[in-house]
Amino acid sequence: MPSMLNDFKVEGQEQEEAIGSAMENLKVLEEELRGKKFFGGEKIGFADLAYGWLANLMSVFEENTGIKMIDEESFPSLSGWIQAFSDTPKIKESWPSHDKLVAKVSCPPREIRCCNIQMNQLVRLCVS
């Protein structure tokens, strides 16, 4: 799956197309999760860890850009996975707080280019 954060380095019409592309990528994840708690079933596996940034950083991105990408109505399985993954004790205790992450990324509404640069830095911070 192509990097969703890289899709948001554009503006205007290209930005709208990038959002559409990102939504298509999210639909793929939605289908993979349908009927399952985690990507591999009932336990966290490699795919969950690989996509874990979605559970932690997508809400920061959404809050700072004003663009809602993942909602329970459009992506019920993905939303459920985000909740289950985020609520796992080992995951929860290893992440910085949501408020701390939001404070580190301050972007004007819908300024995706600014947010993308800062989100890439946050990804590196969260995985190191």
C-alpha positions as CSV (number, residue, x, y, z in Angstrom):
1,M,0.0,0.0,0.0
2,P,1.5,3.4,-1.0
3,S,2.4,5.8,1.8
4,M,-0.7,7.8,2.7
5,L,1.3,10.6,4.2
6,N,3.1,11.1,0.9
7,D,-0.2,11.5,-0.8
8,F,-0.7,14.8,1.1
9,K,2.2,16.8,-0.3
10,V,0.0,18.4,-2.8
11,E,-2.5,21.3,-2.9
12,G,-5.8,22.2,-4.7
13,Q,-7.2,19.7,-7.1
14,E,-4.2,17.4,-6.6
15,Q,-5.0,17.4,-2.9
16,E,-8.6,16.3,-3.5
17,E,-7.3,13.5,-5.7
18,A,-4.8,12.5,-3.1
19,I,-7.6,12.3,-0.5
20,G,-9.5,10.1,-2.8
21,S,-6.5,7.9,-3.3
22,A,-6.0,7.7,0.5
23,M,-9.6,6.8,0.9
24,E,-9.2,3.9,-1.6
25,N,-6.2,2.7,0.4
26,L,-8.3,2.8,3.6
27,K,-11.0,0.7,1.8
28,V,-8.5,-2.0,1.2
29,L,-7.6,-2.1,4.9
30,E,-11.4,-2.1,5.8
31,E,-11.9,-5.2,3.6
32,E,-8.9,-6.9,5.1
33,L,-10.3,-6.3,8.6
34,R,-13.9,-7.2,7.9
35,G,-15.0,-9.7,10.6
36,K,-11.7,-9.7,12.5
37,K,-10.5,-7.9,15.6
38,F,-6.9,-7.6,14.2
39,F,-5.5,-8.2,10.7
40,G,-4.5,-11.8,11.6
41,G,-7.6,-12.6,13.7
42,E,-7.8,-12.3,17.5
43,K,-4.2,-11.5,18.2
44,I,-1.9,-8.6,17.2
45,G,0.5,-9.6,14.5
46,F,3.0,-8.1,12.2
47,A,0.5,-6.3,10.0
48,D,-1.1,-4.7,13.0
49,L,2.3,-3.3,14.1
50,A,3.1,-2.2,10.6
51,Y,-0.2,-0.2,10.3
52,G,-0.2,0.8,14.0
53,W,0.8,4.4,13.0
54,L,-2.8,4.8,11.7
55,A,-4.2,4.1,15.1
56,N,-1.9,6.6,16.8
57,L,-1.2,9.3,14.3
58,M,-4.2,9.5,11.9
59,S,-6.3,11.2,14.6
60,V,-3.5,13.7,15.1
61,F,-3.4,14.4,11.4
62,E,-7.2,14.7,11.2
63,E,-7.3,17.1,14.2
64,N,-4.5,19.3,12.8
65,T,-5.8,19.5,9.2
66,G,-9.5,19.4,9.8
67,I,-9.9,16.6,7.3
68,K,-11.7,13.5,8.7
69,M,-10.4,10.4,7.0
70,I,-11.6,7.6,9.2
71,D,-15.1,7.5,10.7
72,E,-17.1,4.7,12.1
73,E,-19.8,4.9,9.5
74,S,-17.5,4.7,6.4
75,F,-14.9,2.4,8.0
76,P,-16.5,0.3,10.8
77,S,-13.9,-2.5,10.8
78,L,-11.0,-0.1,10.6
79,S,-12.5,2.1,13.4
80,G,-12.9,-1.0,15.6
81,W,-9.4,-2.1,14.9
82,I,-8.1,1.3,15.8
83,Q,-9.9,1.1,19.1
84,A,-8.8,-2.5,19.9
85,F,-5.2,-1.8,18.9
86,S,-5.1,1.5,20.8
87,D,-6.6,-0.2,23.9
88,T,-4.0,-3.0,24.0
89,P,-2.0,-2.3,27.3
90,K,1.5,-2.7,25.7
91,I,0.6,-0.5,22.8
92,K,-1.1,2.2,25.0
93,E,1.8,2.4,27.5
94,S,4.5,2.8,24.7
95,W,2.8,5.7,22.9
96,P,3.2,9.4,23.7
97,S,-0.1,11.0,24.7
98,H,-2.4,12.2,22.0
99,D,-2.3,15.7,23.4
100,K,1.5,15.8,23.3
101,L,1.4,14.7,19.7
102,V,-1.2,17.3,18.7
103,A,0.9,20.0,20.4
104,K,3.9,19.0,18.4
105,V,2.0,19.3,15.1
106,S,0.5,22.8,14.7
107,C,-0.8,23.3,11.2
108,P,-3.3,25.8,9.9
109,P,-6.6,24.1,8.9
110,R,-6.3,22.1,5.7
111,E,-2.6,22.9,5.4
112,I,-1.6,19.3,4.5
113,R,1.9,20.1,3.3
114,C,2.9,21.6,6.6
115,C,1.3,18.8,8.5
116,N,2.9,16.1,6.4
117,I,6.4,17.3,7.2
118,Q,5.7,17.4,10.9
119,M,3.9,14.0,10.8
120,N,6.9,12.4,9.2
121,Q,8.9,13.7,12.1
122,L,6.4,12.3,14.5
123,V,6.5,8.9,12.9
124,R,10.2,8.8,13.4
125,L,9.7,10.0,17.0
126,C,7.1,7.3,17.8
127,V,9.1,4.4,16.3
128,S,12.5,5.3,17.8
